[in-house]
């Protein structure tokens, strides 16, 4: 690493209490500019928060710190299109699980749940910023809860829908990017498609898009995608199937057969259809999601859910508050331990964590292995499917700390499922376009210096079910608005992250 006299300037700034974004020349990088085009060797100049020059060779200017990157790759900061980082965002300000992967922006407010009201959440963040940027959707279930209280297991009434539309408009005007739903979760499962269409029209008026954890990720996956298409068609806004999956044995191996038809139909009808995917064959949720219509004590439905998931041995109970010793065992093992059938074990767990005075829904966490590798690969390779972690900053699923390096190391380098420039585009330029971000997601003069330095030869995830927060390898540097938030692979003390507001509402 070449260091000039300007390091002294940086040191003085440090001594003054705050390290201002210094002027930096990143020399000798291989630029993956986020467009999906061919990479090229060059130098990149950063002045303050922005990129000011990109060229095969740039002469150092006076007062500039030259950092020789020795041929490492440089990409725009990654954008996580489905994050649960909002849960810990104001406490975990380093957001290391995200930043160490190269993620510089997370899109939160997912699965129908957003912080409420968003203005207060944003003010709290801006009073005490994070290392990374945050953008949010408005959650459909959040609107339902505000208007319908706990009486959620039914469609909304017309006057309730009218109030939800008003609330949605207000939340969007705080700068949110559209509407999210989690129609598989019981708080929203009883909403009609009409309810969602009417709300989506409000999001459309604000220039937003619709992102959905669809109504059924198992046997009725394609009915659920038809519903997404209908929402796009009738509300006239871009639609995104989030953490897309063929989530049950009855729809395995269907991605390559069925999905091209959806994208083709969308193109014909002028529906802007996108999706995002995380690179694992197992999910993480509550145990109740296995029976979305709340008929938890119907043995046939529970039995079907088990079969759809490939059997009780594929359902891992990560933690179980009523009997902590059972954490880490599969539902099959717990059933054997209790000497009951897996169906009875399921019902006993739901009963013991029914909301009320005792343990609740979130006192039991489940990892379900219910996807097929060929489908996951098909989604990862598809040009209109972006990436996400679906992770928390302190979560039980390794996706929260491993997704992006896993795509770059495992799926790009080792398995050659897609090219590196295409993967980078799907992590940067493509999501930036979906969010309407005009000055992020690309390496070019004028763009904000959200950047990732990584080594394509060594980058890899290390997070596992046993160690879900284990940091990845091969991501030495991450910059947000021209400041290093990760250096030598470790989080720094810098907190340059911003709340990103939708262009329609930017002041
Ligand atoms: Zn979800």
Boltz pocket constraint, residues with backbone or C-beta under 6 A from the ligand:
constraints:
  - pocket:
      binder: B
      contacts: [[A, 111], [A, 182], [A, 213], [A, 243]]
      max_distance: 6.0
